[in-house]
């Protein structure tokens, strides 16, 4: 079976009635957890982006509390899991402001929990990767917002 393009899917979906669209959405939600999570975001949280951000921040705090700091390997493994979650929710939102704010918050949590990013090359690369993603996203937003986010970075001790 060959997958249809987005354009073809859009055309076909526009011809369907309301009941059929509802059936298709519910069937999609049944197959993958990520589809259900995206549908939940779109239906319940996309209109309240600030609430969504604060919910994600709380989940990040909980995840950082659970990190086993007994050795570097376990720290790396936990941070990778947190970053997979973070990347997924950022994809759901699709808003650059949300992405930047959540990635800055991740870096802030790294500092607050005294994660030794300089002791391990992999942890250092994770840290630098997040900084690169923040900088790349900042180039795509309005100058006033760029300034605000630069101030946020400076507040937590990160200078470009």
N, CA, C and O atoms as a GROMACS GRO file, in nm:
protein
  640
    1UNK      N    1   0.084  -0.118   0.000
    1UNK     CA    2   0.000   0.000   0.000
    1UNK      C    3   0.089   0.124   0.000
    1UNK      O    4   0.179   0.137   0.082
    2UNK      N    5   0.062   0.215  -0.092
    2UNK     CA    6   0.139   0.338  -0.101
    2UNK      C    7   0.067   0.447  -0.022
    2UNK      O    8  -0.054   0.464  -0.034
    3UNK      N    9   0.143   0.520   0.059
    3UNK     CA   10   0.087   0.626   0.142
    3UNK      C   11   0.053   0.748   0.056
    3UNK      O   12   0.131   0.788  -0.030
    4UNK      N   13  -0.063   0.805   0.081
    4UNK     CA   14  -0.106   0.924   0.007
    4UNK      C   15  -0.032   1.048   0.058
    4UNK      O   16   0.016   1.050   0.171
    5UNK      N   17  -0.024   1.149  -0.026
    5UNK     CA   18   0.039   1.274   0.014
    5UNK      C   19  -0.059   1.353   0.101
    5UNK      O   20  -0.178   1.324   0.106
    6UNK      N   21  -0.006   1.452   0.169
    6UNK     CA   22  -0.089   1.539   0.253
    6UNK      C   23  -0.196   1.607   0.168
    6UNK      O   24  -0.312   1.618   0.209
    7UNK      N   25  -0.158   1.650   0.050
    7UNK     CA   26  -0.253   1.717  -0.040
    7UNK      C   27  -0.369   1.624  -0.076
    7UNK      O   28  -0.485   1.664  -0.074
    8UNK      N   29  -0.336   1.501  -0.110
    8UNK     CA   30  -0.441   1.403  -0.144
    8UNK      C   31  -0.532   1.375  -0.024
    8UNK      O   32  -0.654   1.365  -0.038
    9UNK      N   33  -0.471   1.362   0.094
    9UNK     CA   34  -0.551   1.338   0.215
    9UNK      C   35  -0.644   1.456   0.243
    9UNK      O   36  -0.760   1.437   0.278
   10UNK      N   37  -0.591   1.577   0.226
   10UNK     CA   38  -0.672   1.697   0.250
   10UNK      C   39  -0.791   1.702   0.156
   10UNK      O   40  -0.903   1.732   0.198
   11UNK      N   41  -0.767   1.672   0.030
   11UNK     CA   42  -0.877   1.673  -0.068
   11UNK      C   43  -0.983   1.569  -0.032
   11UNK      O   44  -1.103   1.597  -0.037
   12UNK      N   45  -0.938   1.450   0.003
   12UNK     CA   46  -1.033   1.343   0.035
   12UNK      C   47  -1.111   1.374   0.162
   12UNK      O   48  -1.231   1.349   0.168
   13UNK      N   49  -1.044   1.427   0.263
   13UNK     CA   50  -1.111   1.461   0.389
   13UNK      C   51  -1.214   1.572   0.370
   13UNK      O   52  -1.317   1.575   0.438
   14UNK      N   53  -1.187   1.663   0.278
   14UNK     CA   54  -1.281   1.774   0.256
   14UNK      C   55  -1.412   1.727   0.192
   14UNK      O   56  -1.513   1.797   0.198
   15UNK      N   57  -1.410   1.610   0.132
   15UNK     CA   58  -1.532   1.558   0.069
   15UNK      C   59  -1.619   1.477   0.166
   15UNK      O   60  -1.734   1.447   0.136
   16UNK      N   61  -1.563   1.442   0.283
   16UNK     CA   62  -1.637   1.357   0.377
   16UNK      C   63  -1.733   1.438   0.463
   16UNK      O   64  -1.711   1.557   0.487
   17UNK      N   65  -1.839   1.374   0.510
   17UNK     CA   66  -1.933   1.440   0.600
   17UNK      C   67  -1.881   1.432   0.744
   17UNK      O   68  -1.783   1.363   0.773
   18UNK      N   69  -1.950   1.504   0.832
   18UNK     CA   70  -1.910   1.517   0.973
   18UNK      C   71  -1.899   1.382   1.044
   18UNK      O   72  -1.803   1.358   1.117
   19UNK      N   73  -1.995   1.297   1.025
   19UNK     CA   74  -1.997   1.168   1.093
   19UNK      C   75  -1.877   1.081   1.052
   19UNK      O   76  -1.815   1.016   1.136
   20UNK      N   77  -1.847   1.082   0.925
   20UNK     CA   78  -1.736   1.002   0.876
   20UNK      C   79  -1.603   1.055   0.928
   20UNK      O   80  -1.514   0.977   0.964
   21UNK      N   81  -1.588   1.189   0.935
   21UNK     CA   82  -1.466   1.248   0.990
   21UNK      C   83  -1.448   1.209   1.137
   21UNK      O   84  -1.338   1.177   1.180
   22UNK      N   85  -1.556   1.212   1.212
   22UNK     CA   86  -1.553   1.174   1.352
   22UNK      C   87  -1.508   1.028   1.367
   22UNK      O   88  -1.425   0.997   1.452
   23UNK      N   89  -1.562   0.942   1.286
   23UNK     CA   90  -1.526   0.801   1.289
   23UNK      C   91  -1.378   0.781   1.258
   23UNK      O   92  -1.310   0.702   1.324
   24UNK      N   93  -1.329   0.852   1.159
   24UNK     CA   94  -1.188   0.840   1.120
   24UNK      C   95  -1.096   0.889   1.233
   24UNK      O   96  -0.996   0.825   1.264
   25UNK      N   97  -1.131   1.002   1.294
   25UNK     CA   98  -1.049   1.056   1.404
   25UNK      C   99  -1.044   0.959   1.521
   25UNK      O  100  -0.937   0.935   1.578
   26UNK      N  101  -1.157   0.903   1.557
   26UNK     CA  102  -1.160   0.809   1.669
   26UNK      C  103  -1.083   0.681   1.637
   26UNK      O  104  -1.018   0.624   1.724
   27UNK      N  105  -1.089   0.638   1.514
   27UNK     CA  106  -1.015   0.518   1.475
   27UNK      C  107  -0.864   0.544   1.478
   27UNK      O  108  -0.786   0.459   1.521
   28UNK      N  109  -0.824   0.662   1.433
   28UNK     CA  110  -0.683   0.700   1.441
   28UNK      C  111  -0.634   0.702   1.586
   28UNK      O  112  -0.524   0.656   1.616
   29UNK      N  113  -0.717   0.756   1.674
   29UNK     CA  114  -0.680   0.768   1.815
   29UNK      C  115  -0.662   0.631   1.880
   29UNK      O  116  -0.586   0.617   1.975
   30UNK      N  117  -0.731   0.531   1.830
   30UNK     CA  118  -0.721   0.397   1.887
   30UNK      C  119  -0.589   0.328   1.855
   30UNK      O  120  -0.546   0.240   1.931
   31UNK      N  121  -0.525   0.365   1.746
   31UNK     CA  122  -0.409   0.289   1.701
   31UNK      C  123  -0.278   0.324   1.768
   31UNK      O  124  -0.197   0.235   1.793
   32UNK      N  125  -0.255   0.448   1.797
   32UNK     CA  126  -0.128   0.485   1.857
   32UNK      C  127  -0.152   0.582   1.971
   32UNK      O  128  -0.238   0.669   1.964
   33UNK      N  129  -0.073   0.565   2.075
   33UNK     CA  130  -0.084   0.654   2.190
   33UNK      C  131  -0.052   0.798   2.150
   33UNK      O  132  -0.116   0.892   2.198
   34UNK      N  133   0.046   0.814   2.063
   34UNK     CA  134   0.085   0.948   2.020
   34UNK      C  135  -0.028   1.018   1.945
   34UNK      O  136  -0.047   1.139   1.960
   35UNK      N  137  -0.105   0.943   1.863
   35UNK     CA  138  -0.220   1.002   1.795
   35UNK      C  139  -0.322   1.051   1.896
   35UNK      O  140  -0.380   1.158   1.880
   36UNK      N  141  -0.345   0.971   2.000
   36UNK     CA  142  -0.441   1.010   2.103
   36UNK      C  143  -0.392   1.133   2.179
   36UNK      O  144  -0.471   1.222   2.211
   37UNK      N  145  -0.263   1.137   2.207
   37UNK     CA  146  -0.207   1.254   2.276
   37UNK      C  147  -0.219   1.380   2.191
   37UNK      O  148  -0.254   1.486   2.242
   38UNK      N  149  -0.191   1.368   2.061
   38UNK     CA  150  -0.205   1.483   1.972
   38UNK      C  151  -0.350   1.529   1.964
   38UNK      O  152  -0.377   1.648   1.969
   39UNK      N  153  -0.441   1.436   1.953
   39UNK     CA  154  -0.583   1.470   1.949
   39UNK      C  155  -0.626   1.539   2.078
   39UNK      O  156  -0.704   1.634   2.076
   40UNK      N  157  -0.575   1.491   2.191
   40UNK     CA  158  -0.605   1.554   2.320
   40UNK      C  159  -0.554   1.697   2.323
   40UNK      O  160  -0.625   1.788   2.366
   41UNK      N  161  -0.431   1.718   2.276
   41UNK     CA  162  -0.377   1.854   2.270
   41UNK      C  163  -0.464   1.943   2.182
   41UNK      O  164  -0.501   2.053   2.223
   42UNK      N  165  -0.496   1.896   2.063
   42UNK     CA  166  -0.572   1.977   1.968
   42UNK      C  167  -0.711   2.013   2.020
   42UNK      O  168  -0.759   2.124   1.999
   43UNK      N  169  -0.775   1.918   2.087
   43UNK     CA  170  -0.912   1.941   2.134
   43UNK      C  171  -0.920   2.020   2.264
   43UNK      O  172  -1.008   2.104   2.281
   44UNK      N  173  -0.828   1.993   2.356
   44UNK     CA  174  -0.844   2.048   2.491
   44UNK      C  175  -0.742   2.153   2.530
   44UNK      O  176  -0.770   2.237   2.616
   45UNK      N  177  -0.623   2.151   2.471
   45UNK     CA  178  -0.517   2.237   2.523
   45UNK      C  179  -0.466   2.341   2.424
   45UNK      O  180  -0.398   2.435   2.465
   46UNK      N  181  -0.494   2.326   2.296
   46UNK     CA  182  -0.438   2.419   2.198
   46UNK      C  183  -0.489   2.562   2.216
   46UNK      O  184  -0.421   2.657   2.180
   47UNK      N  185  -0.608   2.578   2.272
   47UNK     CA  186  -0.662   2.711   2.296
   47UNK      C  187  -0.607   2.777   2.420
   47UNK      O  188  -0.622   2.898   2.439
   48UNK      N  189  -0.543   2.698   2.505
   48UNK     CA  190  -0.488   2.749   2.631
   48UNK      C  191  -0.339   2.717   2.636
   48UNK      O  192  -0.294   2.635   2.716
   49UNK      N  193  -0.264   2.782   2.551
   49UNK     CA  194  -0.122   2.750   2.536
   49UNK      C  195  -0.044   2.774   2.665
   49UNK      O  196   0.046   2.698   2.697
   50UNK      N  197  -0.077   2.879   2.738
   50UNK     CA  198  -0.007   2.910   2.863
   50UNK      C  199  -0.029   2.799   2.966
   50UNK      O  200   0.064   2.759   3.037
   51UNK      N  201  -0.151   2.749   2.974
   51UNK     CA  202  -0.181   2.637   3.066
   51UNK      C  203  -0.105   2.512   3.021
   51UNK      O  204  -0.054   2.438   3.105
   52UNK      N  205  -0.099   2.489   2.891
   52UNK     CA  206  -0.026   2.375   2.837
   52UNK      C  207   0.121   2.383   2.876
   52UNK      O  208   0.180   2.283   2.920
   53UNK      N  209   0.182   2.501   2.861
   53UNK     CA  210   0.322   2.519   2.898
   53UNK      C  211   0.346   2.490   3.044
   53UNK      O  212   0.443   2.422   3.080
   54UNK      N  213   0.258   2.542   3.130
   54UNK     CA  214   0.278   2.521   3.274
   54UNK      C  215   0.261   2.373   3.311
   54UNK      O  216   0.331   2.324   3.400
   55UNK      N  217   0.170   2.304   3.245
   55UNK     CA  218   0.153   2.160   3.269
   55UNK      C  219   0.279   2.085   3.231
   55UNK      O  220   0.325   1.998   3.305
   56UNK      N  221   0.335   2.117   3.116
   56UNK     CA  222   0.457   2.051   3.070
   56UNK      C  223   0.573   2.082   3.164
   56UNK      O  224   0.654   1.995   3.193
   57UNK      N  225   0.581   2.205   3.210
   57UNK     CA  226   0.687   2.242   3.304
   57UNK      C  227   0.677   2.160   3.432
   57UNK      O  228   0.778   2.115   3.486
   58UNK      N  229   0.554   2.141   3.480
   58UNK     CA  230   0.536   2.060   3.601
   58UNK      C  231   0.580   1.916   3.577
   58UNK      O  232   0.642   1.854   3.663
   59UNK      N  233   0.548   1.863   3.459
   59UNK     CA  234   0.591   1.727   3.427
   59UNK      C  235   0.743   1.718   3.416
   59UNK      O  236   0.802   1.618   3.456
   60UNK      N  237   0.806   1.823   3.362
   60UNK     CA  238   0.952   1.825   3.355
   60UNK      C  239   1.013   1.827   3.495
   60UNK      O  240   1.110   1.756   3.522
   61UNK      N  241   0.955   1.907   3.585
   61UNK     CA  242   1.004   1.911   3.722
   61UNK      C  243   0.996   1.773   3.787
   61UNK      O  244   1.091   1.728   3.852
   62UNK      N  245   0.882   1.706   3.769
   62UNK     CA  246   0.866   1.571   3.825
   62UNK      C  247   0.970   1.476   3.768
   62UNK      O  248   1.027   1.394   3.841
   63UNK      N  249   0.994   1.485   3.638
   63UNK     CA  250   1.091   1.397   3.574
   63UNK      C  251   1.232   1.422   3.628
   63UNK      O  252   1.307   1.328   3.650
   64UNK      N  253   1.266   1.548   3.648
   64UNK     CA  254   1.399   1.580   3.701
   64UNK      C  255   1.413   1.533   3.846
   64UNK      O  256   1.522   1.495   3.888
   65UNK      N  257   1.305   1.535   3.921
   65UNK     CA  258   1.310   1.486   4.059
   65UNK      C  259   1.341   1.336   4.063
   65UNK      O  260   1.403   1.288   4.158
   66UNK      N  261   1.299   1.264   3.961
   66UNK     CA  262   1.314   1.119   3.959
   66UNK      C  263   1.447   1.072   3.900
   66UNK      O  264   1.472   0.952   3.895
   67UNK      N  265   1.531   1.163   3.856
   67UNK     CA  266   1.659   1.123   3.797
   67UNK      C  267   1.747   1.058   3.904
   67UNK      O  268   1.767   1.114   4.012
   68UNK      N  269   1.799   0.941   3.872
   68UNK     CA  270   1.894   0.872   3.958
   68UNK      C  271   2.032   0.928   3.928
   68UNK      O  272   2.086   0.907   3.819
   69UNK      N  273   2.089   0.998   4.024
   69UNK     CA  274   2.218   1.066   4.002
   69UNK      C  275   2.337   0.984   4.050
   69UNK      O  276   2.445   1.038   4.072
   70UNK      N  277   2.318   0.854   4.068
   70UNK     CA  278   2.426   0.772   4.122
   70UNK      C  279   2.542   0.757   4.022
   70UNK      O  280   2.657   0.746   4.063
   71UNK      N  281   2.512   0.758   3.893
   71UNK     CA  282   2.621   0.757   3.795
   71UNK      C  283   2.577   0.827   3.666
   71UNK      O  284   2.458   0.848   3.641
   72UNK      N  285   2.676   0.862   3.585
   72UNK     CA  286   2.653   0.939   3.463
   72UNK      C  287   2.563   0.865   3.365
   72UNK      O  288   2.478   0.926   3.299
   73UNK      N  289   2.581   0.733   3.355
   73UNK     CA  290   2.501   0.654   3.261
   73UNK      C  291   2.352   0.670   3.288
   73UNK      O  292   2.273   0.690   3.196
   74UNK      N  293   2.312   0.661   3.415
   74UNK     CA  294   2.170   0.672   3.449
   74UNK      C  295   2.118   0.814   3.427
   74UNK      O  296   2.002   0.834   3.391
   75UNK      N  297   2.204   0.912   3.449
   75UNK     CA  298   2.165   1.052   3.424
   75UNK      C  299   2.139   1.070   3.274
   75UNK      O  300   2.038   1.129   3.235
   76UNK      N  301   2.231   1.020   3.190
   76UNK     CA  302   2.215   1.032   3.044
   76UNK      C  303   2.086   0.966   2.997
   76UNK      O  304   2.012   1.021   2.917
   77UNK      N  305   2.063   0.847   3.049
   77UNK     CA  306   1.944   0.773   3.009
   77UNK      C  307   1.816   0.849   3.046
   77UNK      O  308   1.722   0.857   2.967
   78UNK      N  309   1.813   0.905   3.166
   78UNK     CA  310   1.696   0.981   3.212
   78UNK      C  311   1.678   1.108   3.129
   78UNK      O  312   1.566   1.143   3.093
   79UNK      N  313   1.788   1.176   3.101
   79UNK     CA  314   1.778   1.300   3.023
   79UNK      C  315   1.732   1.273   2.881
   79UNK      O  316   1.656   1.353   2.824
   80UNK      N  317   1.776   1.163   2.822
   80UNK     CA  318   1.729   1.129   2.688
   80UNK      C  319   1.579   1.105   2.689
   80UNK      O  320   1.509   1.147   2.596
   81UNK      N  321   1.530   1.039   2.791
   81UNK     CA  322   1.386   1.014   2.803
   81UNK      C  323   1.310   1.146   2.816
   81UNK      O  324   1.206   1.165   2.753
   82UNK      N  325   1.363   1.236   2.898
   82UNK     CA  326   1.299   1.368   2.915
   82UNK      C  327   1.299   1.444   2.783
   82UNK      O  328   1.198   1.506   2.748
   83UNK      N  329   1.410   1.439   2.709
   83UNK     CA  330   1.418   1.511   2.581
   83UNK      C  331   1.324   1.452   2.476
   83UNK      O  332   1.268   1.526   2.396
   84UNK      N  333   1.306   1.320   2.476
   84UNK     CA  334   1.209   1.259   2.384
   84UNK      C  335   1.069   1.311   2.413
   84UNK      O  336   0.994   1.345   2.321
   85UNK      N  337   1.034   1.316   2.541
   85UNK     CA  338   0.903   1.370   2.581
   85UNK      C  339   0.891   1.516   2.539
   85UNK      O  340   0.789   1.557   2.484
   86UNK      N  341   0.995   1.594   2.567
   86UNK     CA  342   0.994   1.736   2.535
   86UNK      C  343   0.978   1.759   2.384
   86UNK      O  344   0.899   1.844   2.343
   87UNK      N  345   1.052   1.686   2.304
   87UNK     CA  346   1.042   1.700   2.158
   87UNK      C  347   0.901   1.665   2.109
   87UNK      O  348   0.849   1.728   2.018
   88UNK      N  349   0.841   1.564   2.170
   88UNK     CA  350   0.706   1.522   2.129
   88UNK      C  351   0.604   1.632   2.158
   88UNK      O  352   0.522   1.664   2.072
   89UNK      N  353   0.606   1.690   2.278
   89UNK     CA  354   0.506   1.792   2.310
   89UNK      C  355   0.532   1.921   2.232
   89UNK      O  356   0.438   1.994   2.202
   90UNK      N  357   0.658   1.948   2.200
   90UNK     CA  358   0.688   2.065   2.117
   90UNK      C  359   0.632   2.046   1.977
   90UNK      O  360   0.580   2.140   1.917
   91UNK      N  361   0.642   1.924   1.924
   91UNK     CA  362   0.583   1.895   1.792
   91UNK      C  363   0.432   1.912   1.796
   91UNK      O  364   0.373   1.962   1.700
   92UNK      N  365   0.368   1.873   1.906
   92UNK     CA  366   0.224   1.888   1.918
   92UNK      C  367   0.186   2.035   1.908
   92UNK      O  368   0.094   2.071   1.835
   93UNK      N  369   0.257   2.119   1.981
   93UNK     CA  370   0.225   2.262   1.985
   93UNK      C  371   0.254   2.329   1.850
   93UNK      O  372   0.168   2.397   1.795
   94UNK      N  373   0.373   2.310   1.800
   94UNK     CA  374   0.409   2.372   1.673
   94UNK      C  375   0.436   2.521   1.682
   94UNK      O  376   0.457   2.586   1.580
   95UNK      N  377   0.435   2.576   1.802
   95UNK     CA  378   0.458   2.720   1.821
   95UNK      C  379   0.600   2.743   1.869
   95UNK      O  380   0.644   2.682   1.966
   96UNK      N  381   0.671   2.831   1.801
   96UNK     CA  382   0.811   2.856   1.834
   96UNK      C  383   0.828   2.912   1.975
   96UNK      O  384   0.924   2.879   2.043
   97UNK      N  385   0.734   2.997   2.018
   97UNK     CA  386   0.744   3.055   2.152
   97UNK      C  387   0.738   2.946   2.258
   97UNK      O  388   0.813   2.950   2.356
   98UNK      N  389   0.649   2.850   2.238
   98UNK     CA  390   0.637   2.739   2.333
   98UNK      C  391   0.764   2.656   2.331
   98UNK      O  392   0.814   2.617   2.436
   99UNK      N  393   0.815   2.629   2.212
   99UNK     CA  394   0.938   2.550   2.201
   99UNK      C  395   1.052   2.616   2.276
   99UNK      O  396   1.121   2.551   2.354
  100UNK      N  397   1.072   2.745   2.252
  100UNK     CA  398   1.184   2.815   2.315
  100UNK      C  399   1.168   2.816   2.466
  100UNK      O  400   1.262   2.789   2.540
  101UNK      N  401   1.047   2.848   2.513
  101UNK     CA  402   1.024   2.856   2.657
  101UNK      C  403   1.048   2.721   2.725
  101UNK      O  404   1.108   2.716   2.833
  102UNK      N  405   1.002   2.613   2.665
  102UNK     CA  406   1.019   2.481   2.725
  102UNK      C  407   1.165   2.436   2.720
  102UNK      O  408   1.214   2.373   2.815
  103UNK      N  409   1.235   2.466   2.612
  103UNK     CA  410   1.376   2.428   2.605
  103UNK      C  411   1.460   2.509   2.705
  103UNK      O  412   1.553   2.456   2.765
  104UNK      N  413   1.428   2.637   2.722
  104UNK     CA  414   1.497   2.718   2.823
  104UNK      C  415   1.469   2.662   2.962
  104UNK      O  416   1.558   2.656   3.046
  105UNK      N  417   1.345   2.621   2.984
  105UNK     CA  418   1.310   2.563   3.113
  105UNK      C  419   1.388   2.434   3.138
  105UNK      O  420   1.430   2.407   3.251
  106UNK      N  421   1.408   2.353   3.033
  106UNK     CA  422   1.488   2.232   3.045
  106UNK      C  423   1.630   2.266   3.089
  106UNK      O  424   1.683   2.202   3.180
  107UNK      N  425   1.691   2.366   3.027
  107UNK     CA  426   1.827   2.407   3.064
  107UNK      C  427   1.830   2.460   3.207
  107UNK      O  428   1.926   2.436   3.281
  108UNK      N  429   1.726   2.531   3.245
  108UNK     CA  430   1.716   2.582   3.382
  108UNK      C  431   1.711   2.465   3.482
  108UNK      O  432   1.776   2.469   3.586
  109UNK      N  433   1.634   2.363   3.449
  109UNK     CA  434   1.625   2.245   3.536
  109UNK      C  435   1.760   2.173   3.545
  109UNK      O  436   1.796   2.122   3.650
  110UNK      N  437   1.835   2.170   3.434
  110UNK     CA  438   1.969   2.110   3.436
  110UNK      C  439   2.056   2.182   3.539
  110UNK      O  440   2.127   2.119   3.617
  111UNK      N  441   2.050   2.315   3.538
  111UNK     CA  442   2.132   2.393   3.630
  111UNK      C  443   2.084   2.376   3.775
  111UNK      O  444   2.165   2.357   3.866
  112UNK      N  445   1.952   2.383   3.795
  112UNK     CA  446   1.899   2.372   3.931
  112UNK      C  447   1.929   2.238   3.995
  112UNK      O  448   1.954   2.230   4.115
  113UNK      N  449   1.926   2.132   3.916
  113UNK     CA  450   1.949   1.998   3.970
  113UNK      C  451   2.096   1.958   3.965
  113UNK      O  452   2.132   1.843   3.991
  114UNK      N  453   2.180   2.055   3.929
  114UNK     CA  454   2.325   2.036   3.928
  114UNK      C  455   2.367   1.911   3.850
  114UNK      O  456   2.444   1.828   3.898
  115UNK      N  457   2.314   1.901   3.728
  115UNK     CA  458   2.352   1.792   3.638
  115UNK      C  459   2.490   1.826   3.582
  115UNK      O  460   2.508   1.934   3.525
  116UNK      N  461   2.588   1.738   3.596
  116UNK     CA  462   2.727   1.769   3.556
  116UNK      C  463   2.748   1.760   3.404
  116UNK      O  464   2.803   1.662   3.355
  117UNK      N  465   2.705   1.863   3.332
  117UNK     CA  466   2.716   1.861   3.186
  117UNK      C  467   2.860   1.869   3.139
  117UNK      O  468   2.889   1.834   3.024
  118UNK      N  469   2.950   1.914   3.223
  118UNK     CA  470   3.090   1.926   3.182
  118UNK      C  471   3.170   1.797   3.209
  118UNK      O  472   3.279   1.779   3.156
  119UNK      N  473   3.114   1.708   3.291
  119UNK     CA  474   3.186   1.584   3.324
  119UNK      C  475   3.172   1.478   3.216
  119UNK      O  476   3.252   1.384   3.210
  120UNK      N  477   3.072   1.492   3.132
  120UNK     CA  478   3.047   1.392   3.029
  120UNK      C  479   3.028   1.462   2.895
  120UNK      O  480   2.957   1.562   2.885
  121UNK      N  481   3.093   1.409   2.793
  121UNK     CA  482   3.081   1.468   2.661
  121UNK      C  483   2.938   1.456   2.609
  121UNK      O  484   2.887   1.548   2.544
  122UNK      N  485   2.872   1.344   2.636
  122UNK     CA  486   2.734   1.324   2.590
  122UNK      C  487   2.640   1.425   2.656
  122UNK      O  488   2.555   1.483   2.589
  123UNK      N  489   2.656   1.446   2.788
  123UNK     CA  490   2.571   1.545   2.857
  123UNK      C  491   2.599   1.685   2.804
  123UNK      O  492   2.507   1.765   2.789
  124UNK      N  493   2.725   1.715   2.778
  124UNK     CA  494   2.761   1.845   2.720
  124UNK      C  495   2.699   1.864   2.583
  124UNK      O  496   2.653   1.973   2.549
  125UNK      N  497   2.698   1.757   2.504
  125UNK     CA  498   2.638   1.765   2.371
  125UNK      C  499   2.486   1.785   2.380
  125UNK      O  500   2.428   1.858   2.299
  126UNK      N  501   2.423   1.722   2.478
  126UNK     CA  502   2.278   1.743   2.498
  126UNK      C  503   2.251   1.889   2.528
  126UNK      O  504   2.160   1.950   2.472
  127UNK      N  505   2.330   1.944   2.618
  127UNK     CA  506   2.317   2.084   2.658
  127UNK      C  507   2.336   2.176   2.538
  127UNK      O  508   2.255   2.265   2.513
  128UNK      N  509   2.444   2.154   2.464
  128UNK     CA  510   2.473   2.236   2.346
  128UNK      C  511   2.366   2.220   2.238
  128UNK      O  512   2.329   2.316   2.171
  129UNK      N  513   2.316   2.099   2.222
  129UNK     CA  514   2.210   2.075   2.124
  129UNK      C  515   2.084   2.154   2.154
  129UNK      O  516   2.020   2.208   2.064
  130UNK      N  517   2.049   2.161   2.282
  130UNK     CA  518   1.932   2.240   2.320
  130UNK      C  519   1.956   2.389   2.295
  130UNK      O  520   1.866   2.460   2.250
  131UNK      N  521   2.077   2.435   2.324
  131UNK     CA  522   2.109   2.576   2.297
  131UNK      C  523   2.099   2.607   2.147
  131UNK      O  524   2.047   2.712   2.109
  132UNK      N  525   2.148   2.516   2.063
  132UNK     CA  526   2.140   2.536   1.918
  132UNK      C  527   1.995   2.541   1.872
  132UNK      O  528   1.959   2.624   1.788
  133UNK      N  529   1.912   2.454   1.926
  133UNK     CA  530   1.771   2.453   1.887
  133UNK      C  531   1.701   2.581   1.931
  133UNK      O  532   1.617   2.635   1.860
  134UNK      N  533   1.738   2.630   2.049
  134UNK     CA  534   1.680   2.756   2.098
  134UNK      C  535   1.720   2.870   2.004
  134UNK      O  536   1.635   2.950   1.964
  135UNK      N  537   1.847   2.877   1.971
  135UNK     CA  538   1.896   2.985   1.883
  135UNK      C  539   1.831   2.978   1.746
  135UNK      O  540   1.794   3.081   1.689
  136UNK      N  541   1.817   2.858   1.691
  136UNK     CA  542   1.755   2.842   1.559
  136UNK      C  543   1.609   2.886   1.562
  136UNK      O  544   1.562   2.950   1.468
  137UNK      N  545   1.538   2.854   1.669
  137UNK     CA  546   1.397   2.893   1.680
  137UNK      C  547   1.382   3.042   1.705
  137UNK      O  548   1.287   3.104   1.659
  138UNK      N  549   1.478   3.099   1.778
  138UNK     CA  550   1.470   3.242   1.809
  138UNK      C  551   1.483   3.327   1.684
  138UNK      O  552   1.430   3.438   1.678
  139UNK      N  553   1.553   3.277   1.584
  139UNK     CA  554   1.569   3.352   1.460
  139UNK      C  555   1.437   3.365   1.383
  139UNK      O  556   1.423   3.451   1.297
  140UNK      N  557   1.342   3.279   1.416
  140UNK     CA  558   1.216   3.275   1.341
  140UNK      C  559   1.101   3.350   1.408
  140UNK      O  560   0.988   3.348   1.359
  141UNK      N  561   1.129   3.416   1.521
  141UNK     CA  562   1.024   3.489   1.591
  141UNK      C  563   1.052   3.638   1.588
  141UNK      O  564   1.158   3.683   1.545
  142UNK      N  565   0.955   3.715   1.635
  142UNK     CA  566   0.964   3.861   1.635
  142UNK      C  567   1.078   3.909   1.725
  142UNK      O  568   1.112   3.842   1.823
  143UNK      N  569   1.137   4.023   1.692
  143UNK     CA  570   1.253   4.077   1.764
  143UNK      C  571   1.224   4.103   1.912
  143UNK      O  572   1.309   4.080   1.997
  144UNK      N  573   1.103   4.151   1.942
  144UNK     CA  574   1.068   4.177   2.081
  144UNK      C  575   1.070   4.049   2.164
  144UNK      O  576   1.119   4.046   2.276
  145UNK      N  577   1.015   3.942   2.106
  145UNK     CA  578   1.016   3.813   2.175
  145UNK      C  579   1.158   3.759   2.186
  145UNK      O  580   1.193   3.697   2.287
  146UNK      N  581   1.239   3.782   2.084
  146UNK     CA  582   1.379   3.739   2.090
  146UNK      C  583   1.449   3.804   2.209
  146UNK      O  584   1.522   3.738   2.283
  147UNK      N  585   1.424   3.931   2.227
  147UNK     CA  586   1.486   4.004   2.338
  147UNK      C  587   1.440   3.946   2.472
  147UNK      O  588   1.521   3.925   2.562
  148UNK      N  589   1.310   3.920   2.485
  148UNK     CA  590   1.257   3.863   2.609
  148UNK      C  591   1.320   3.727   2.640
  148UNK      O  592   1.355   3.699   2.755
  149UNK      N  593   1.335   3.645   2.538
  149UNK     CA  594   1.393   3.513   2.560
  149UNK      C  595   1.543   3.522   2.590
  149UNK      O  596   1.596   3.442   2.667
  150UNK      N  597   1.611   3.619   2.530
  150UNK     CA  598   1.753   3.639   2.563
  150UNK      C  599   1.768   3.679   2.709
  150UNK      O  600   1.862   3.636   2.776
  151UNK      N  601   1.675   3.761   2.759
  151UNK     CA  602   1.678   3.797   2.900
  151UNK      C  603   1.655   3.674   2.989
  151UNK      O  604   1.718   3.660   3.093
  152UNK      N  605   1.563   3.586   2.946
  152UNK     CA  606   1.538   3.462   3.022
  152UNK      C  607   1.665   3.378   3.029
  152UNK      O  608   1.698   3.323   3.134
  153UNK      N  609   1.735   3.368   2.916
  153UNK     CA  610   1.860   3.290   2.914
  153UNK      C  611   1.965   3.350   3.006
  153UNK      O  612   2.036   3.279   3.077
  154UNK      N  613   1.974   3.482   3.006
  154UNK     CA  614   2.072   3.549   3.091
  154UNK      C  615   2.037   3.534   3.239
  154UNK      O  616   2.126   3.526   3.324
  155UNK      N  617   1.907   3.531   3.271
  155UNK     CA  618   1.864   3.514   3.410
  155UNK      C  619   1.913   3.382   3.469
  155UNK      O  620   1.946   3.374   3.587
  156UNK      N  621   1.915   3.278   3.386
  156UNK     CA  622   1.959   3.148   3.436
  156UNK      C  623   2.109   3.126   3.415
  156UNK      O  624   2.161   3.017   3.441
  157UNK      N  625   2.177   3.229   3.367
  157UNK     CA  626   2.323   3.221   3.355
  157UNK      C  627   2.374   3.166   3.225
  157UNK      O  628   2.486   3.115   3.220
  158UNK      N  629   2.296   3.174   3.121
  158UNK     CA  630   2.340   3.125   2.990
  158UNK      C  631   2.357   3.244   2.899
  158UNK      O  632   2.262   3.318   2.872
  159UNK      N  633   2.479   3.262   2.853
  159UNK     CA  634   2.509   3.374   2.763
  159UNK      C  635   2.542   3.317   2.627
  159UNK      O  636   2.611   3.216   2.614
  160UNK      N  637   2.491   3.385   2.525
  160UNK     CA  638   2.512   3.336   2.388
  160UNK      C  639   2.654   3.355   2.344
  160UNK      O  640   2.689   3.319   2.232
   0.00000   0.00000   0.00000
